[in-house]
């Protein structure tokens, strides 16, 4: 047996950053965070909001990492049908996540009096 058979495949990760650039999360394609950067300014909004943003960014990074994994496997000749069965997202699905994020933002933070 070769030593390479005992090595784990490289972990594919991606980074997602909130709009203001104050929170950055590097996560695996399974949404497991492996690195987290939080600006001191974010702490003023409270733990629940911060936790929700971190979870959202982990999910977004997971889709990106999964799409990267899909591309890598496609380049080695794995058929699209198998990649679909593995549940690996496509670049179109990644674009859908980005579009949904844009739609969920309010057009203005001003409220009527």
N, C-alpha and C positions, 0 to 999 in steps of 0.2 A: 504494500500500500504506500502511496506517495504521501508526503507530508501535506500537500495541498488539499487532500480530501478532508482534513480536519479543520481547515480554515473556514471561517464564516464568510459569506459574501459581504461585500462592503455595504454599509448601511447608507441608504439614500436619504438625504435630508433636503429641506428647503427652508427659506426664511420668509416670514410674513411680517410686515410692519404696519402699524396703524397709520391713519392718514396724517397725523401730526408728527409722526416719526419718534414718538416718545416711548413706544413699546415695540420691541422686536423679539420674535420667537423663532428659533430654529427647531423644527420638529421632523420626525420620521414620517413615512407614508402611513403609519398607523396612529398618527397624531400624538406621539409621545414626545414631549419637549426635551431637547437635549441642551439648549442654551436659551437664556432669557435675559433681556436687557430692558430695564425700566428706568425711565427718567424720574428723578426726585419729584418733579412737578405732578406726575400721575398719582402720587400717594394722597394728594389732597381730596381726591374724588371718592375715596373709601374702598374698602376691600372687596365688596360685592361687585362693583363696577369693574374694578381691576381684574378680578377673577373671570368675569364674563368676557372681557376683552382678550385675556390670555387664551381662554378656551376657543374663542372665535378665531384667533390668529393661529392656534394649533391646528384647527380644522382646515383653514385655508392653506397652511403650509403642507399639510398632509396631502391635499389634492395636488399641489404642485409637485411634491416629491413622488407621488404615485404616477403622475403624468411623465415625470422624468424617467422613472423606472420602466414605464411602458415604452418610451422611446428607445431606451437602451436595449430592451428585449426585442423590439421590432428590428433594430439594427443587426441583431444576431440571427434574425430569420424566424422568430416565433410568430406564428400566424395570428392575425387579429382576432379570430374566433376564440383562441385560447386566452389571449389577453383580456378579452371581454369576460370570459368565464372566471378569470382571476379577479375581476372587479377593478382592474387598473383603469383610472380615469384617462380620458382623452384630453387633448389640448382644448377641444371645444367645451368640454365639461369645466375645465379651468376658466375659460372665458365666461361661462355661465355664472360661475361663482363670483368673478369680478363684477359682472353686470348686476347681479343680485345685490352685491354690497353697495354699488352706486345707487341703486333704486331705493335702498332702505335708509339712505341718508335724507334728513329733512332738507328742503330747499332753502330754508332760512331758520336761524335760531331765534329770530324775533317772534314774539307772540303779540296778537292783537290786544289792545286795551279795552 
